[in-house]
Amino acid sequence: MAGITGIVLALFFPACVGIVIQAIQSEGSGRLLAVSLLLLCLDQARMAVVDLTQATAARTQGYDPRVERFHWVTVSTIGLELIGFYGAAVWLGLGTIGVLLSQVWFHLLAGVQLLPGVEGKVRVQDFGIRPRLPILAADLVGIGLVSLWLAAVWSQVAIAILFTLFLAYGLAKYGPVLFNQLK
């Protein structure tokens, strides 16, 4: 699995550097958008490793067309994300929309969740669109907010809301882990 981690880091690291450069060169709401996108880039690199590792492990347990589909959707999503992240290094707003569209792609097509099971096994759980609706809605809201920023309509407010959404996502996802480690 170290191979997966190395490949993902090699693919995502230059995009992160480009987004850091955008953050340094941008001002105001552009800088806040770049910082938000950098945090998302780091999270998506981590999720790429997790999803690919779990899909690889699940594929060794025997053929399951749901896992094959999840693997294909994951690989294609990573490709779309990378296009968005690298694009954001040049065109911050359009690249961000590309990244958010990649998330819509994933959540519309994945169909399952891969969960750690007993003795290193991966459990495949059906996970359709209905439970993903809040995530899809958040992605669409994000696309709308970035579109407002691109159109220079309430750009500071739109990006402040988007940054707040990214922070809430990060706290919901990583907060319990961090708080448990502090105990």
C-alpha positions in Angstrom: 0.0 0.0 0.0 3.0 2.3 0.3 3.0 2.4 -3.5 -0.5 3.8 -3.6 0.5 6.5 -1.0 3.6 7.5 -3.0 1.8 7.7 -6.3 -1.0 9.8 -4.8 1.5 12.1 -3.0 3.4 12.5 -6.3 0.2 13.5 -8.1 -1.3 15.8 -5.5 1.9 17.5 -4.1 2.6 19.8 -7.2 -1.1 20.8 -7.3 -0.9 21.8 -3.6 2.3 23.8 -4.3 0.5 25.6 -7.1 -2.4 26.4 -4.8 -0.1 27.7 -2.1 1.4 30.0 -4.8 -2.1 31.2 -5.6 -2.7 31.9 -1.9 0.5 34.0 -1.7 -0.2 35.9 -4.9 -4.0 36.5 -4.2 -5.5 39.0 -2.0 -8.6 39.1 0.2 -11.3 36.6 -0.9 -9.0 35.0 -3.5 -6.5 34.2 -0.7 -9.3 32.7 1.4 -10.5 30.7 -1.5 -7.0 29.4 -2.2 -6.5 28.4 1.5 -9.9 26.6 1.5 -9.0 24.8 -1.7 -5.6 23.8 -0.3 -7.3 22.2 2.8 -9.6 20.4 0.4 -6.6 19.2 -1.7 -4.9 17.8 1.3 -8.1 16.0 2.4 -8.8 14.6 -1.1 -5.2 13.3 -1.3 -5.8 11.5 1.9 -9.1 10.2 0.8 -7.6 9.0 -2.5 -5.1 6.9 -0.6 -7.9 5.5 1.7 -10.3 4.8 -1.1 -7.7 3.2 -3.4 -6.3 1.1 -0.5 -9.7 -0.1 0.5 -10.7 -0.9 -3.1 -7.5 -2.8 -3.7 -8.1 -4.8 -0.5 -11.7 -5.5 -1.4 -10.7 -6.6 -4.9 -8.5 -9.3 -3.3 -11.5 -10.7 -1.4 -13.1 -11.9 -4.6 -15.0 -10.4 -7.6 -17.8 -8.0 -6.7 -19.1 -5.7 -9.5 -19.9 -3.0 -6.9 -16.2 -2.9 -5.9 -15.1 -2.8 -9.5 -17.5 0.1 -10.1 -16.3 1.9 -7.0 -12.7 1.5 -8.1 -13.4 2.9 -11.5 -15.4 5.8 -10.1 -12.6 6.5 -7.6 -9.8 6.5 -10.2 -11.9 8.7 -12.5 -12.7 11.1 -9.7 -9.0 11.4 -8.8 -8.3 12.3 -12.4 -11.0 14.9 -12.4 -9.9 16.3 -9.0 -6.3 16.6 -10.2 -7.5 18.5 -13.3 -9.4 20.8 -11.0 -6.5 21.3 -8.5 -3.9 21.9 -11.2 -6.4 24.2 -13.0 -6.9 26.1 -9.8 -3.1 26.8 -9.7 -3.7 28.9 -12.8 -7.4 29.8 -12.7 -8.4 29.7 -9.1 -12.2 29.9 -9.4 -12.7 27.7 -12.4 -10.3 25.1 -11.0 -12.3 25.1 -7.7 -15.5 24.6 -9.7 -13.8 21.6 -11.4 -12.9 20.1 -8.1 -16.4 20.5 -6.7 -17.8 18.9 -9.9 -15.5 16.0 -9.4 -17.1 15.5 -6.0 -20.6 15.6 -7.5 -19.4 12.9 -10.0 -18.1 10.7 -7.2 -21.2 11.0 -5.0 -23.6 10.4 -8.0 -21.8 7.3 -9.1 -20.0 5.5 -6.2 -23.0 3.5 -5.1 -21.2 1.9 -2.1 -19.1 2.6 0.9 -16.1 0.5 1.7 -15.7 0.1 5.4 -12.9 -1.6 7.4 -14.1 -5.0 8.7 -12.8 -7.7 10.9 -9.3 -9.3 10.3 -8.4 -6.8 7.6 -11.4 -7.6 5.5 -13.3 -4.7 3.8 -17.0 -4.6 4.1 -18.9 -3.4 1.1 -22.1 -1.5 2.0 -24.6 -0.2 -0.5 -24.8 3.6 -0.2 -26.9 5.2 -2.9 -27.7 8.7 -3.7 -30.3 9.4 -1.0 -27.8 9.3 1.9 -25.4 11.4 -0.2 -27.9 14.1 -0.8 -26.6 16.5 1.9 -23.1 16.1 0.5 -24.3 16.7 -3.1 -26.3 19.8 -1.9 -23.1 21.1 -0.2 -21.1 20.6 -3.4 -23.8 22.4 -5.4 -23.9 25.3 -2.9 -20.1 25.5 -3.1 -20.3 25.7 -6.9 -22.9 28.5 -6.6 -20.7 30.4 -4.1 -17.6 30.1 -6.3 -19.7 31.2 -9.3 -20.8 34.3 -7.4 -17.1 35.0 -6.6 -16.2 34.7 -10.3 -19.0 37.0 -11.2 -17.8 39.5 -8.5 -21.2 39.4 -6.9 -20.9 39.4 -3.1 -17.5 37.8 -3.6 -16.2 38.4 -0.1 -19.4 37.1 1.5 -19.6 34.1 -0.9 -16.1 33.0 -0.1 -16.5 33.6 3.6 -19.5 31.3 3.5 -17.6 28.7 1.4 -14.6 28.9 3.8 -17.0 28.3 6.7 -18.5 25.3 4.9 -15.0 23.9 4.4 -14.1 24.4 8.1 -17.4 22.8 9.2 -16.6 19.8 6.9 -13.1 19.5 8.3 -14.3 19.8 11.9 -17.0 17.2 11.4 -14.6 14.8 9.7 -11.4 15.3 11.7 -12.6 16.9 14.9 -13.6 13.7 16.7 -10.2 12.1 15.8 -8.3 15.2 17.1 -10.3 15.5 20.2 -9.9 11.8 21.1 -6.2 12.1 20.7 -6.1 15.1 23.0 -7.7 13.1 25.8 
